[in-house]
Amino acid sequence: MSETPAKIGMQDGLAFERQLNELQAKIAELRKLNTGSHLELTGEIALLEERLRKQTAEVYAQLSPWERVNVARHADRPLTSDYVQLMLDDFVEIHGDRVFGDDRAILTGLATMGGQRFLLVGHRKGKTVKDRLACNFGCAHPEGYRKAMQKMRMAEKWKLPIVTFINTPGAYPGIGAEERGQASAIARNILEMFDLKVPIVCIVIGEGGSGGALGIGVGDRVGMLENSYYSVISPEGCAAILWKSGDKAPEAAEALKLTSKDLLRLGLVDKVVEEPLGGAHRDPKGAVERVKQQIVDWLTELQAIPLPDLLAQRYAKFRRMGTPLQG
């Protein structure tokens, strides 16, 4: 895995990445000159690459909560579909909730990875404009959460572990979703996931927004990628409520304590999975490999725990949340 950021990212880039992108573009230009002419530029390229690594590390070590929210939303950040493609040996998608329809914002399917079989459930955002519209930008309807629970119960019957990928700004808040029982569907998922008699691993890979995230977020192990966020509300939504202005989103992000480090300190997640230098969007394959290894480690650990102990520990884990931390 290369330590040099692999690509520039979005066309205009994040504001705090502009200097890094300019330096990276210069390196790319020198490489082209080095291979297309008689000039020997290897030494200068190596110096610039080292400078880029140092500057990237410095920039990402000092990101504000609002800047990390923007990294979590980066267009080039790996999505659930990328994890399916890059991480799994085999995947068979399972459709529908057997009541209303098939919500494309929730992906469910049987997965195989390194000899390990499990049920994969994840938010699906889509990559193209057409796909994003079809997936409702990852904002699931109640039929999506009912589909997820139906497949989880199936996994329980077959004694398959469950892995969930959380990446949504929130559940869809439209009238139709409310009429079909959005709040009830999410609440039932939260309740029933506590009772599932198989190991459950949940990982926030991008955005973890409100009940939309919690609807597939109850697990024996809950992790977050370093530059993801997990919050009761989006910074923009919080700013609109408290300050009546979206311009206050950076202040809201700071107040919400939504970064991975904040949530680890508060005991709301079990582990932060470090991303490659400069974020997962600069090295998607490297990020996927780190998540894969964490999933393997957790599934191996959880499958060795007797079922009564597993369920008791899951319940106790969430009961501890919200209590004052000692020390």
TORVEXKE-826282 format. One record per residue (C-alpha): x, y, z; residue in one letter. Coordinates in steps of 0.02 Angstrom, whole numbers, plus 32768, in hexadecimal, padded with zeros to 4 digits. Each point is the difference from the previous one (the first is absolute). Layout:
BEGIN
atom c1 = X&c2 = Y&c3 = Z&res = A
...
! end
This chain:
BEGIN
atom c1 = 8000&c2 = 8000&c3 = 8000&res = M
atom c1 = 8048&c2 = 80A6&c3 = 7FCA&res = S
atom c1 = 801B&c2 = 8084&c3 = 8085&res = E
atom c1 = 7FED&c2 = 808B&c3 = 7F80&res = T
atom c1 = 7F4E&c2 = 803E&c3 = 7FE9&res = P
atom c1 = 7FC1&c2 = 7FAB&c3 = 7F64&res = A
atom c1 = 7F94&c2 = 8086&c3 = 7FB1&res = K
atom c1 = 7FCA&c2 = 80B3&c3 = 800F&res = I
atom c1 = 7F4A&c2 = 7FDC&c3 = 802C&res = G
atom c1 = 7F70&c2 = 8072&c3 = 7FD3&res = M
atom c1 = 8016&c2 = 8078&c3 = 7F70&res = Q
atom c1 = 800F&c2 = 809A&c3 = 806C&res = D
atom c1 = 8035&c2 = 7FA2&c3 = 809C&res = G
atom c1 = 7FDE&c2 = 8029&c3 = 80B5&res = L
atom c1 = 803A&c2 = 80AD&c3 = 8031&res = A
atom c1 = 8085&c2 = 7FC2&c3 = 8078&res = F
atom c1 = 8042&c2 = 7F87&c3 = 7F7C&res = E
atom c1 = 8022&c2 = 8080&c3 = 7F77&res = R
atom c1 = 80B7&c2 = 8016&c3 = 802C&res = Q
atom c1 = 8015&c2 = 7F42&c3 = 8005&res = L
atom c1 = 7FAA&c2 = 7FED&c3 = 7F58&res = N
atom c1 = 806F&c2 = 8085&c3 = 7FB1&res = E
atom c1 = 809B&c2 = 7FA7&c3 = 8040&res = L
atom c1 = 7FBE&c2 = 7F59&c3 = 7FC2&res = Q
atom c1 = 7FDB&c2 = 804A&c3 = 7F54&res = A
atom c1 = 80B3&c2 = 803F&c3 = 7FF9&res = K
atom c1 = 8042&c2 = 7F52&c3 = 802A&res = I
atom c1 = 7F94&c2 = 7FB6&c3 = 7F75&res = A
atom c1 = 8044&c2 = 8080&c3 = 7F85&res = E
atom c1 = 80B4&c2 = 7FD9&c3 = 802F&res = L
atom c1 = 7FE1&c2 = 7F45&c3 = 7FEE&res = R
atom c1 = 7FBE&c2 = 801E&c3 = 7F51&res = K
atom c1 = 8099&c2 = 8066&c3 = 7FD4&res = L
atom c1 = 8072&c2 = 7F7D&c3 = 804D&res = N
atom c1 = 7FBB&c2 = 7F76&c3 = 7F90&res = T
atom c1 = 7FE5&c2 = 8067&c3 = 7F63&res = G
atom c1 = 80A7&c2 = 805A&c3 = 7FF3&res = S
atom c1 = 80B9&c2 = 7FED&c3 = 8021&res = H
atom c1 = 7FF3&c2 = 8061&c3 = 80A5&res = L
atom c1 = 802D&c2 = 7FA3&c3 = 80A1&res = E
atom c1 = 7F83&c2 = 803B&c3 = 8083&res = L
atom c1 = 7FF7&c2 = 7F68&c3 = 8073&res = T
atom c1 = 8056&c2 = 8058&c3 = 8091&res = G
atom c1 = 7F91&c2 = 8099&c3 = 7FF8&res = E
atom c1 = 7F64&c2 = 7F94&c3 = 7FF4&res = I
atom c1 = 8035&c2 = 7F9F&c3 = 809A&res = A
atom c1 = 8019&c2 = 80A2&c3 = 8062&res = L
atom c1 = 7F55&c2 = 8041&c3 = 7FCD&res = L
atom c1 = 7FAD&c2 = 7F5A&c3 = 802E&res = E
atom c1 = 804D&c2 = 8007&c3 = 80AD&res = E
atom c1 = 7FC8&c2 = 80B4&c3 = 8012&res = R
atom c1 = 7F50&c2 = 7FCC&c3 = 7FCB&res = L
atom c1 = 7FFC&c2 = 7F74&c3 = 8081&res = R
atom c1 = 8035&c2 = 8076&c3 = 808B&res = K
atom c1 = 7F86&c2 = 8089&c3 = 7FD0&res = Q
atom c1 = 7F71&c2 = 7F83&c3 = 7FEE&res = T
atom c1 = 8023&c2 = 7FB9&c3 = 80AD&res = A
atom c1 = 8007&c2 = 80B0&c3 = 804A&res = E
atom c1 = 7F5E&c2 = 8039&c3 = 7FAD&res = V
atom c1 = 7F9C&c2 = 7F66&c3 = 8032&res = Y
atom c1 = 8040&c2 = 8003&c3 = 80B3&res = A
atom c1 = 7FB5&c2 = 80AE&c3 = 8016&res = Q
atom c1 = 7F56&c2 = 7FEB&c3 = 7FAC&res = L
atom c1 = 7F6B&c2 = 804F&c3 = 8057&res = S
atom c1 = 7F61&c2 = 7F9A&c3 = 801D&res = P
atom c1 = 7FAB&c2 = 805A&c3 = 7F6E&res = W
atom c1 = 8092&c2 = 7FD9&c3 = 7F8D&res = E
atom c1 = 7FF5&c2 = 7F47&c3 = 8031&res = R
atom c1 = 7F46&c2 = 8004&c3 = 7FD6&res = V
atom c1 = 802F&c2 = 803C&c3 = 7F52&res = N
atom c1 = 8082&c2 = 7F75&c3 = 7FEF&res = V
atom c1 = 7F79&c2 = 7F82&c3 = 8031&res = A
atom c1 = 7F96&c2 = 8043&c3 = 7F71&res = R
atom c1 = 808B&c2 = 8003&c3 = 7F7E&res = H
atom c1 = 7FC4&c2 = 7FC7&c3 = 7F55&res = A
atom c1 = 8095&c2 = 7F89&c3 = 7FEC&res = D
atom c1 = 7FEE&c2 = 7FAF&c3 = 80AA&res = R
atom c1 = 7FE0&c2 = 7F43&c3 = 7FF1&res = P
atom c1 = 7F48&c2 = 7FD3&c3 = 8010&res = L
atom c1 = 7FAB&c2 = 7F5E&c3 = 8030&res = T
atom c1 = 8004&c2 = 7FCB&c3 = 7F49&res = S
atom c1 = 80BE&c2 = 8016&c3 = 7FFF&res = D
atom c1 = 8012&c2 = 7F92&c3 = 8099&res = Y
atom c1 = 7F97&c2 = 7F7B&c3 = 7FAB&res = V
atom c1 = 806E&c2 = 8007&c3 = 7F65&res = Q
atom c1 = 80AB&c2 = 800E&c3 = 8054&res = L
atom c1 = 7FE8&c2 = 7F9F&c3 = 80A2&res = M
atom c1 = 7F90&c2 = 7F6A&c3 = 7FDC&res = L
atom c1 = 8025&c2 = 7F5E&c3 = 7FA7&res = D
atom c1 = 7F48&c2 = 7FE6&c3 = 7FD7&res = D
atom c1 = 7F5F&c2 = 8061&c3 = 8019&res = F
atom c1 = 7F4A&c2 = 7FD7&c3 = 7FD9&res = V
atom c1 = 7F87&c2 = 8090&c3 = 8017&res = E
atom c1 = 7F56&c2 = 7FDD&c3 = 804F&res = I
atom c1 = 7F72&c2 = 8076&c3 = 7FD5&res = H
atom c1 = 7F5C&c2 = 803E&c3 = 8048&res = G
atom c1 = 7FA3&c2 = 800C&c3 = 80A5&res = D
atom c1 = 7F71&c2 = 7F8C&c3 = 7FC8&res = R
atom c1 = 7F83&c2 = 8088&c3 = 802B&res = V
atom c1 = 8018&c2 = 80A0&c3 = 7F9B&res = F
atom c1 = 809B&c2 = 7FFE&c3 = 7F92&res = G
atom c1 = 80BC&c2 = 7FFB&c3 = 7FEE&res = D
atom c1 = 8055&c2 = 809B&c3 = 8048&res = D
atom c1 = 80A3&c2 = 8018&c3 = 7FA2&res = R
atom c1 = 8044&c2 = 806E&c3 = 808D&res = A
atom c1 = 801C&c2 = 7F61&c3 = 8066&res = I
atom c1 = 806B&c2 = 7F74&c3 = 7FB7&res = L
atom c1 = 7FEF&c2 = 7F51&c3 = 8048&res = T
atom c1 = 8052&c2 = 7F60&c3 = 7FC7&res = G
atom c1 = 805F&c2 = 7F62&c3 = 8029&res = L
atom c1 = 80BC&c2 = 801D&c3 = 8001&res = A
atom c1 = 809B&c2 = 7F94&c3 = 8002&res = T
atom c1 = 80AA&c2 = 8042&c3 = 8033&res = M
atom c1 = 8099&c2 = 7F95&c3 = 801D&res = G
atom c1 = 7F97&c2 = 7F67&c3 = 8027&res = G
atom c1 = 7F92&c2 = 8062&c3 = 8078&res = Q
atom c1 = 7F46&c2 = 8009&c3 = 7FD3&res = R
atom c1 = 7F8F&c2 = 808A&c3 = 8042&res = F
atom c1 = 7F6D&c2 = 8071&c3 = 7FD8&res = L
atom c1 = 8031&c2 = 80AC&c3 = 7FC3&res = L
atom c1 = 7F89&c2 = 8092&c3 = 801E&res = V
atom c1 = 8032&c2 = 80B0&c3 = 7FCC&res = G
atom c1 = 7FC5&c2 = 80AA&c3 = 7FCA&res = H
atom c1 = 8013&c2 = 8018&c3 = 7F45&res = R
atom c1 = 8018&c2 = 80B1&c3 = 7FBD&res = K
atom c1 = 8029&c2 = 7FE1&c3 = 7F4A&res = G
atom c1 = 808D&c2 = 804A&c3 = 7F99&res = K
atom c1 = 7FB1&c2 = 804F&c3 = 7F66&res = T
atom c1 = 7F77&c2 = 8082&c3 = 8008&res = V
atom c1 = 7F83&c2 = 7F7F&c3 = 7FC1&res = K
atom c1 = 8035&c2 = 7F82&c3 = 8085&res = D
atom c1 = 7FFC&c2 = 8081&c3 = 808A&res = R
atom c1 = 7F4F&c2 = 8030&c3 = 7FD3&res = L
atom c1 = 7FCD&c2 = 7F48&c3 = 7FFB&res = A
atom c1 = 8051&c2 = 7FE4&c3 = 80AA&res = C
atom c1 = 7FB8&c2 = 80A2&c3 = 8045&res = N
atom c1 = 80B2&c2 = 8036&c3 = 802F&res = F
atom c1 = 8007&c2 = 7F78&c3 = 8085&res = G
atom c1 = 7F64&c2 = 803C&c3 = 805B&res = C
atom c1 = 7F9A&c2 = 7F61&c3 = 801D&res = A
atom c1 = 7F43&c2 = 7FEE&c3 = 8006&res = H
atom c1 = 7FA9&c2 = 7F8F&c3 = 807F&res = P
atom c1 = 7FFE&c2 = 7F70&c3 = 7F83&res = E
atom c1 = 80BE&c2 = 8009&c3 = 8000&res = G
atom c1 = 8009&c2 = 7FE6&c3 = 80BC&res = Y
atom c1 = 7F7C&c2 = 7F77&c3 = 7FF7&res = R
atom c1 = 8065&c2 = 7FAB&c3 = 7F78&res = K
atom c1 = 809C&c2 = 800C&c3 = 806C&res = A
atom c1 = 7FAA&c2 = 7FB1&c3 = 8097&res = M
atom c1 = 7FAF&c2 = 7F77&c3 = 7F99&res = Q
atom c1 = 80AA&c2 = 7FCF&c3 = 7FBA&res = K
atom c1 = 804F&c2 = 800A&c3 = 80AD&res = M
atom c1 = 7F7F&c2 = 7F86&c3 = 8043&res = R
atom c1 = 8029&c2 = 7F8F&c3 = 7F6E&res = M
atom c1 = 80B9&c2 = 800A&c3 = 802D&res = A
atom c1 = 7FD5&c2 = 7FD3&c3 = 80B3&res = E
atom c1 = 7FA1&c2 = 7F67&c3 = 7FC3&res = K
atom c1 = 8098&c2 = 7FC9&c3 = 7F9A&res = W
atom c1 = 8078&c2 = 802E&c3 = 808E&res = K
atom c1 = 805D&c2 = 807F&c3 = 7F95&res = L
atom c1 = 8058&c2 = 8097&c3 = 804E&res = P
atom c1 = 7FC4&c2 = 80AD&c3 = 7FC9&res = I
atom c1 = 806E&c2 = 8090&c3 = 7FC4&res = V
atom c1 = 7FB4&c2 = 80AC&c3 = 7FE4&res = T
atom c1 = 804B&c2 = 8096&c3 = 7FA4&res = F
atom c1 = 7FB7&c2 = 80A5&c3 = 803B&res = I
atom c1 = 8007&c2 = 8092&c3 = 7F86&res = N
atom c1 = 7F67&c2 = 8070&c3 = 7FFE&res = T
atom c1 = 7FD6&c2 = 80B6&c3 = 8026&res = P
atom c1 = 7F60&c2 = 7FBE&c3 = 804F&res = G
atom c1 = 7F61&c2 = 7FA0&c3 = 7FDC&res = A
atom c1 = 7F8F&c2 = 804C&c3 = 7F7C&res = Y
atom c1 = 7F8C&c2 = 807F&c3 = 8057&res = P
atom c1 = 7F7A&c2 = 800F&c3 = 7F79&res = G
atom c1 = 7F44&c2 = 7FEF&c3 = 8018&res = I
atom c1 = 7FF7&c2 = 7F58&c3 = 7FA8&res = G
atom c1 = 8085&c2 = 7FB6&c3 = 8071&res = A
atom c1 = 7FA6&c2 = 803F&c3 = 809A&res = E
atom c1 = 7F5B&c2 = 7FBB&c3 = 7FC2&res = E
atom c1 = 8051&c2 = 7F55&c3 = 7FEB&res = R
atom c1 = 8046&c2 = 8001&c3 = 80B1&res = G
atom c1 = 80B1&c2 = 8044&c3 = 7FF7&res = Q
atom c1 = 8017&c2 = 801C&c3 = 80BB&res = A
atom c1 = 7FB1&c2 = 7F58&c3 = 802A&res = S
atom c1 = 806F&c2 = 7FA2&c3 = 7F85&res = A
atom c1 = 809F&c2 = 804C&c3 = 8048&res = I
atom c1 = 7FC9&c2 = 7FE6&c3 = 80B4&res = A
atom c1 = 7FD4&c2 = 7F49&c3 = 7FDD&res = R
atom c1 = 80AA&c2 = 7FE3&c3 = 7FB0&res = N
atom c1 = 805A&c2 = 8048&c3 = 8098&res = I
atom c1 = 7F97&c2 = 7F94&c3 = 8075&res = L
atom c1 = 8010&c2 = 7F5F&c3 = 7F9D&res = E
atom c1 = 80BB&c2 = 8010&c3 = 7FDC&res = M
atom c1 = 801E&c2 = 7FEC&c3 = 80BB&res = F
atom c1 = 7FAF&c2 = 7F55&c3 = 7FF8&res = D
atom c1 = 8055&c2 = 7FBB&c3 = 7F63&res = L
atom c1 = 805B&c2 = 7F61&c3 = 8033&res = K
atom c1 = 8098&c2 = 8017&c3 = 7F8F&res = V
atom c1 = 8099&c2 = 8072&c3 = 8009&res = P
atom c1 = 7FE4&c2 = 80B0&c3 = 7FBA&res = I
atom c1 = 8088&c2 = 8077&c3 = 7FC5&res = V
atom c1 = 7FD4&c2 = 80B4&c3 = 7FCF&res = C
atom c1 = 8077&c2 = 807B&c3 = 7FAD&res = I
atom c1 = 7FE1&c2 = 80B7&c3 = 7FD4&res = V
atom c1 = 805B&c2 = 8018&c3 = 7F5A&res = I
atom c1 = 7FC7&c2 = 80B2&c3 = 7FDB&res = G
atom c1 = 7F69&c2 = 805A&c3 = 8045&res = E
atom c1 = 7FA5&c2 = 7FBE&c3 = 8098&res = G
atom c1 = 7F65&c2 = 806B&c3 = 8007&res = G
atom c1 = 7F79&c2 = 7FF3&c3 = 8086&res = S
atom c1 = 7F82&c2 = 7F71&c3 = 8004&res = G
atom c1 = 802B&c2 = 7FD6&c3 = 7F4D&res = G
atom c1 = 80A6&c2 = 7FBF&c3 = 8041&res = A
atom c1 = 7FBB&c2 = 7FB1&c3 = 809F&res = L
atom c1 = 7F86&c2 = 7F98&c3 = 7F9B&res = G
atom c1 = 8091&c2 = 7F8B&c3 = 7FD4&res = I
atom c1 = 8077&c2 = 8039&c3 = 8088&res = G
atom c1 = 7FE7&c2 = 7F8C&c3 = 8096&res = V
atom c1 = 8091&c2 = 7F87&c3 = 800B&res = G
atom c1 = 8078&c2 = 7FA1&c3 = 806F&res = D
atom c1 = 808D&c2 = 8069&c3 = 7FB6&res = R
atom c1 = 7FE7&c2 = 80AE&c3 = 7FB8&res = V
atom c1 = 808F&c2 = 8053&c3 = 7FA5&res = G
atom c1 = 801E&c2 = 809E&c3 = 7F9C&res = M
atom c1 = 8078&c2 = 8031&c3 = 7F79&res = L
atom c1 = 8072&c2 = 808B&c3 = 803A&res = E
atom c1 = 7FAF&c2 = 808A&c3 = 7F97&res = N
atom c1 = 7F4C&c2 = 7FC8&c3 = 800E&res = S
atom c1 = 7F80&c2 = 804F&c3 = 8073&res = Y
atom c1 = 7F70&c2 = 7FBF&c3 = 806B&res = Y
atom c1 = 7F7E&c2 = 8079&c3 = 8043&res = S
atom c1 = 7F4D&c2 = 8014&c3 = 803A&res = V
atom c1 = 7FEA&c2 = 8085&c3 = 7F78&res = I
atom c1 = 8064&c2 = 804B&c3 = 7F72&res = S
atom c1 = 8062&c2 = 80A0&c3 = 8026&res = P
atom c1 = 7F93&c2 = 805F&c3 = 7F84&res = E
atom c1 = 7F60&c2 = 7FC1&c3 = 8053&res = G
atom c1 = 8041&c2 = 802D&c3 = 80AD&res = C
atom c1 = 8034&c2 = 80AD&c3 = 7FC6&res = A
atom c1 = 7F55&c2 = 801E&c3 = 7FB1&res = A
atom c1 = 7FA9&c2 = 7FD3&c3 = 80A3&res = I
atom c1 = 8072&c2 = 805A&c3 = 807B&res = L
atom c1 = 803B&c2 = 8096&c3 = 7F9B&res = W
atom c1 = 7F80&c2 = 8007&c3 = 7F72&res = K
atom c1 = 8093&c2 = 8005&c3 = 7F88&res = S
atom c1 = 8061&c2 = 7F7C&c3 = 7F9F&res = G
atom c1 = 809A&c2 = 806F&c3 = 800C&res = D
atom c1 = 8016&c2 = 7FC3&c3 = 80B3&res = K
atom c1 = 801E&c2 = 7F4C&c3 = 7FC9&res = A
atom c1 = 80B9&c2 = 8004&c3 = 8032&res = P
atom c1 = 7FD1&c2 = 8038&c3 = 80B1&res = E
atom c1 = 7F7A&c2 = 7F79&c3 = 8007&res = A
atom c1 = 807C&c2 = 7F7B&c3 = 7FCA&res = A
atom c1 = 8073&c2 = 8034&c3 = 808E&res = E
atom c1 = 7F73&c2 = 7FFC&c3 = 8080&res = A
atom c1 = 7FB9&c2 = 7F58&c3 = 7FC9&res = L
atom c1 = 80A2&c2 = 7FA0&c3 = 8026&res = K
atom c1 = 7FE3&c2 = 7F96&c3 = 7F65&res = L
atom c1 = 80B1&c2 = 7FCF&c3 = 7FCD&res = T
atom c1 = 8046&c2 = 7F51&c3 = 8017&res = S
atom c1 = 8079&c2 = 8038&c3 = 8087&res = K
atom c1 = 7F75&c2 = 8056&c3 = 8062&res = D
atom c1 = 7F91&c2 = 7F67&c3 = 7FF8&res = L
atom c1 = 808B&c2 = 7F8A&c3 = 8030&res = L
atom c1 = 8028&c2 = 806C&c3 = 8097&res = R
atom c1 = 7F48&c2 = 8002&c3 = 8031&res = L
atom c1 = 7FF4&c2 = 7F43&c3 = 7FF2&res = G
atom c1 = 7F80&c2 = 8001&c3 = 7F73&res = L
atom c1 = 806E&c2 = 7F9E&c3 = 7F87&res = V
atom c1 = 807A&c2 = 7F73&c3 = 8021&res = D
atom c1 = 808B&c2 = 802D&c3 = 7F87&res = K
atom c1 = 8037&c2 = 8080&c3 = 7F80&res = V
atom c1 = 8044&c2 = 7FB2&c3 = 7F60&res = V
atom c1 = 808E&c2 = 806D&c3 = 7FC1&res = E
atom c1 = 7FF5&c2 = 8038&c3 = 7F4B&res = E
atom c1 = 8091&c2 = 800A&c3 = 7F85&res = P
atom c1 = 8063&c2 = 80A1&c3 = 7FFC&res = L
atom c1 = 7F91&c2 = 808D&c3 = 7FC5&res = G
atom c1 = 7F5B&c2 = 7FA4&c3 = 8016&res = G
atom c1 = 7FA8&c2 = 7F6A&c3 = 7FB4&res = A
atom c1 = 7FD8&c2 = 8061&c3 = 7F60&res = H
atom c1 = 80BA&c2 = 8008&c3 = 7FD6&res = R
atom c1 = 801B&c2 = 7F45&c3 = 8013&res = D
atom c1 = 7F5B&c2 = 7FA2&c3 = 7FF7&res = P
atom c1 = 8051&c2 = 7F54&c3 = 7FF1&res = K
atom c1 = 806B&c2 = 8021&c3 = 8099&res = G
atom c1 = 7F68&c2 = 8038&c3 = 8064&res = A
atom c1 = 7F9B&c2 = 7F68&c3 = 7FCC&res = V
atom c1 = 808E&c2 = 7F8B&c3 = 8032&res = E
atom c1 = 8008&c2 = 804D&c3 = 80AF&res = R
atom c1 = 7F44&c2 = 7FEE&c3 = 8017&res = V
atom c1 = 8008&c2 = 7F4D&c3 = 7FC1&res = K
atom c1 = 8086&c2 = 7FD2&c3 = 807F&res = Q
atom c1 = 7F9D&c2 = 804F&c3 = 808E&res = Q
atom c1 = 7F63&c2 = 7FA0&c3 = 7FCF&res = I
atom c1 = 8061&c2 = 7F5C&c3 = 7FFA&res = V
atom c1 = 804C&c2 = 8022&c3 = 80AB&res = D
atom c1 = 7F59&c2 = 802C&c3 = 804F&res = W
atom c1 = 7FA1&c2 = 7F6D&c3 = 7FB5&res = L
atom c1 = 8086&c2 = 7F88&c3 = 803B&res = T
atom c1 = 7FF7&c2 = 804B&c3 = 80AF&res = E
atom c1 = 7F41&c2 = 8002&c3 = 800A&res = L
atom c1 = 7FE4&c2 = 7F50&c3 = 7FBD&res = Q
atom c1 = 8067&c2 = 7FBC&c3 = 8091&res = A
atom c1 = 7F89&c2 = 804D&c3 = 8081&res = I
atom c1 = 7F71&c2 = 7F90&c3 = 803F&res = P
atom c1 = 7F57&c2 = 803F&c3 = 7FC3&res = L
atom c1 = 7FB5&c2 = 802B&c3 = 80AD&res = P
atom c1 = 809C&c2 = 8066&c3 = 8029&res = D
atom c1 = 7FFD&c2 = 8054&c3 = 7F55&res = L
atom c1 = 7F4D&c2 = 803D&c3 = 8017&res = L
atom c1 = 8021&c2 = 8037&c3 = 80B4&res = A
atom c1 = 809B&c2 = 8062&c3 = 7FCB&res = Q
atom c1 = 7FA2&c2 = 8053&c3 = 7F6F&res = R
atom c1 = 7F77&c2 = 803A&c3 = 8076&res = Y
atom c1 = 807B&c2 = 803D&c3 = 8084&res = A
atom c1 = 8068&c2 = 805B&c3 = 7F7D&res = K
atom c1 = 7F6F&c2 = 8070&c3 = 7FCC&res = F
atom c1 = 7FC0&c2 = 8015&c3 = 80B3&res = R
atom c1 = 80A7&c2 = 804C&c3 = 802F&res = R
atom c1 = 7FF0&c2 = 8087&c3 = 7F7B&res = M
atom c1 = 7FD2&c2 = 80AA&c3 = 8043&res = G
atom c1 = 8041&c2 = 7FE0&c3 = 80B0&res = T
atom c1 = 8085&c2 = 8077&c3 = 8042&res = P
atom c1 = 80B0&c2 = 7FC7&c3 = 7FD6&res = L
atom c1 = 8075&c2 = 7FDD&c3 = 8090&res = Q
atom c1 = 80A7&c2 = 8059&c3 = 8007&res = G
! end
